Amino acid sequence: MSVFDGKSMEGLTGEQQAAKAIKYLLGRIRTDDRLYHLVGLGSQAFDLLTEAHATLSGEDLATVRKTLSQSA
């Protein structure tokens, strides 16, 4: 078995997989200062991730961005 064969989201729809991956990465950005520095507030990655998260979760985009930008 290869490291490339492992699946941790088997059985989830594509939308559920995207939501899970985005939520995980936003959580890491929130708790890892090094990652926040690279892809946090002000980066295109942050804009794309937070917009996708807000869309998938139904949360307000401005609230999501404000909450995440205050946590680092």
Secondary structure as the mmCIF struct_conf table of DSSP 4:
data_model
#
loop_
_struct_conf.conf_type_id
_struct_conf.id
_struct_conf.beg_label_comp_id
_struct_conf.beg_label_asym_id
_struct_conf.beg_label_seq_id
_struct_conf.end_label_comp_id
_struct_conf.end_label_asym_id
_struct_conf.end_label_seq_id
HELX_RH_3T_P HELX_RH_3T_P1 VAL A 3 ASP A 5
BEND BEND1 SER A 8 MET A 9
TURN_TY1_P TURN_TY1_P1 GLU A 10 GLY A 11
HELX_RH_AL_P HELX_RH_AL_P1 GLY A 14 THR A 31
HELX_RH_AL_P HELX_RH_AL_P2 ASP A 33 VAL A 39
BEND BEND2 GLY A 40 GLY A 40
TURN_TY1_P TURN_TY1_P2 LEU A 41 GLY A 42
BEND BEND3 SER A 43 SER A 43
HELX_RH_AL_P HELX_RH_AL_P3 GLN A 44 SER A 57
HELX_RH_AL_P HELX_RH_AL_P4 LEU A 61 SER A 71
#
